[in-house]
Amino acid sequence: MTSAAVDYVAARCVDEVLAALADGETSVLAGGQSLVPEVTRPGSPPCRLVDINRVAEFDTLAETGGFLRVGPLVRHRTFESDAVGGALGDLLRVVVQQIGHPPIRARGTMLGSLAYAHPAAEWPAVAVTLDAQIVLEGVTGRRTVPAESFFTAPFTTARRPDELLVEARFPVLPEGTGIGYAEDRRNSIYPQAAAMATITVTDGVISAAALCLVNSGPSPVRARAAESALLGATLSDASISAAARIAAEQDTARLADDASRPKQRRAYQVLARRALSNARERVARCA
Ligand SMILES: Cc1cc2nc3c(=O)[nH]c(=O)nc-3n(C[C@H](O)[C@H](O)[C@H](O)COP(=O)(O)OP(=O)(O)OC[C@H]3O[C@@H](n4cnc5c(N)ncnc54)[C@H](O)[C@@H]3O)c2cc1C
């Protein structure tokens, strides 16, 4: 079997991209790191691609109005540098180092990863952890979707087939915030399980906390019970251990209900404790 015919359009501006997507059957070609292997696989059906790599205005990264705004051609590797400051920059730098290897990070884009919506991928987890907003545009206009509603199932999002992800907006994290990430990858391309955390301490107590469990269900999930337990507590071994236990017991409802569940819960407890402990170390460093 040979691979299928690919109908290819190279767009030069946003209007050309949106016009190409209007048929609802065209795929966006960004970094190509997930799409190209799919469309060139032997036996894959014919497809139509719109290449966005010549649209210069898509390569934008800006911090305005309390948000970091990331455009469709910002590559993973951008976040390896100190392009973004503060705790948000820390989280992006820690996370990007886990993604693939240097050629993947040089070509692949953050928005491509959000659109692809692999349930264990790093950028969707960052978006859910930080309550990011995903901005979509089609020929009929723009709309903004909160990250938690954007990821609906593995490889499935709220994006309509004629829409382009034009921006992801991440809130800048306040002073006194520490971030943490821990994963169990075991030689696979994507992590088997991971936990991501941000903790903000104000006047000695936790004033904001986000904990996200990655690959515990069809999309990244916030550990709301654990977050509630952390709010108002002092940041200590005891509060971290208690929150990690609550996350494993109460926030893993979407794990498959089979014999592996107790073991997976223990894994999430360990990962949550590590992510929260990493965040605590960073809070201590900036105090
Ligand atoms: C060997 C290998 C290892 C990898 N390891 C990891 C890893 O550890 N962690 C991780 O998270 N990822 C990993 N990846 C995936 C990588 O991060 C991809 O770059 C990413 O998933 C897709 O980004 P892209 O720009 O390459 O998108 P593409 O491959 O161009 O597109 C992916 C999908 O998103 C759509 N799309 C892209 N951009 C837009 C847009 N702006 N609007 C609407 N739709 C859009 C495309 O149509 C397509 O359906 C790995 C990939 C490989 C090949």
The ligand as a MOL file (V3000), in Angstrom:
LIG
                    3D

  0  0  0     0  0            999 V3000
M  V30 BEGIN CTAB
M  V30 COUNTS 53 58 0 0 0
M  V30 BEGIN ATOM
M  V30 1 C 9.0090 11.4370 18.2640 0
M  V30 2 C 8.0020 12.4110 18.8310 0
M  V30 3 C 8.0040 12.6670 20.1900 0
M  V30 4 C 7.0660 13.5380 20.7370 0
M  V30 5 N 7.0740 13.7310 22.0920 0
M  V30 6 C 6.1480 14.5400 22.6340 0
M  V30 7 C 6.0890 14.7410 24.0430 0
M  V30 8 O 6.8800 14.1960 24.8130 0
M  V30 9 N 5.1260 15.5550 24.5290 0
M  V30 10 C 4.2280 16.2070 23.6990 0
M  V30 11 O 3.3680 16.9350 24.1960 0
M  V30 12 N 4.2670 16.0410 22.3640 0
M  V30 13 C 5.1920 15.2220 21.8250 0
M  V30 14 N 5.2040 15.0670 20.4580 0
M  V30 15 C 4.2130 15.7820 19.6100 0
M  V30 16 C 4.6980 17.1760 19.2830 0
M  V30 17 O 4.6360 17.9680 20.4380 0
M  V30 18 C 3.8840 17.8570 18.1620 0
M  V30 19 O 4.6780 18.8970 17.7220 0
M  V30 20 C 2.5560 18.4410 18.5150 0
M  V30 21 O 1.7250 17.4410 18.9840 0
M  V30 22 C 1.8450 19.0420 17.3010 0
M  V30 23 O 2.3450 20.2950 16.9640 0
M  V30 24 P 2.6700 20.6200 15.4470 0
M  V30 25 O 2.9090 22.0750 15.3550 0
M  V30 26 O 3.7330 19.7220 14.9750 0
M  V30 27 O 1.2500 20.3260 14.7460 0
M  V30 28 P 0.8980 19.5400 13.4070 0
M  V30 29 O 1.4940 18.1780 13.4220 0
M  V30 30 O 1.1580 20.4090 12.2410 0
M  V30 31 O -0.6960 19.4400 13.6210 0
M  V30 32 C -1.2400 18.5950 14.6340 0
M  V30 33 C -2.7880 18.6870 14.5630 0
M  V30 34 O -3.2020 19.9680 15.0130 0
M  V30 35 C -3.8680 20.6930 13.9580 0
M  V30 36 N -3.4050 22.0730 14.0690 0
M  V30 37 C -2.1230 22.5130 14.1730 0
M  V30 38 N -2.0920 23.8320 14.3910 0
M  V30 39 C -3.3850 24.2540 14.4050 0
M  V30 40 C -4.0130 25.5200 14.5900 0
M  V30 41 N -3.3090 26.6480 14.8430 0
M  V30 42 N -5.3760 25.5870 14.5390 0
M  V30 43 C -6.1020 24.4680 14.2970 0
M  V30 44 N -5.5770 23.2430 14.1400 0
M  V30 45 C -4.2330 23.1300 14.1920 0
M  V30 46 C -3.4540 19.9910 12.6720 0
M  V30 47 O -4.3940 20.1520 11.6560 0
M  V30 48 C -3.3410 18.5550 13.1450 0
M  V30 49 O -4.6110 17.9640 13.2290 0
M  V30 50 C 6.1350 14.2070 19.8910 0
M  V30 51 C 6.1580 13.9880 18.5040 0
M  V30 52 C 7.0710 13.0950 17.9740 0
M  V30 53 C 7.0730 12.8700 16.4880 0
M  V30 END ATOM
M  V30 BEGIN BOND
M  V30 1 1 1 2
M  V30 2 1 2 3
M  V30 3 2 2 52
M  V30 4 2 3 4
M  V30 5 1 4 5
M  V30 6 1 4 50
M  V30 7 2 5 6
M  V30 8 1 6 7
M  V30 9 1 6 13
M  V30 10 2 7 8
M  V30 11 1 7 9
M  V30 12 1 9 10
M  V30 13 2 10 11
M  V30 14 1 10 12
M  V30 15 2 12 13
M  V30 16 1 13 14
M  V30 17 1 14 15
M  V30 18 1 14 50
M  V30 19 1 15 16
M  V30 20 1 16 17
M  V30 21 1 16 18
M  V30 22 1 18 19
M  V30 23 1 18 20
M  V30 24 1 20 21
M  V30 25 1 20 22
M  V30 26 1 22 23
M  V30 27 1 23 24
M  V30 28 2 24 25
M  V30 29 1 24 26
M  V30 30 1 24 27
M  V30 31 1 27 28
M  V30 32 2 28 29
M  V30 33 1 28 30
M  V30 34 1 28 31
M  V30 35 1 31 32
M  V30 36 1 32 33
M  V30 37 1 33 34
M  V30 38 1 33 48
M  V30 39 1 34 35
M  V30 40 1 35 36
M  V30 41 1 35 46
M  V30 42 1 36 37
M  V30 43 1 36 45
M  V30 44 2 37 38
M  V30 45 1 38 39
M  V30 46 1 39 40
M  V30 47 2 39 45
M  V30 48 1 40 41
M  V30 49 2 40 42
M  V30 50 1 42 43
M  V30 51 2 43 44
M  V30 52 1 44 45
M  V30 53 1 46 47
M  V30 54 1 46 48
M  V30 55 1 48 49
M  V30 56 2 50 51
M  V30 57 1 51 52
M  V30 58 1 52 53
M  V30 END BOND
M  V30 END CTAB
M  END
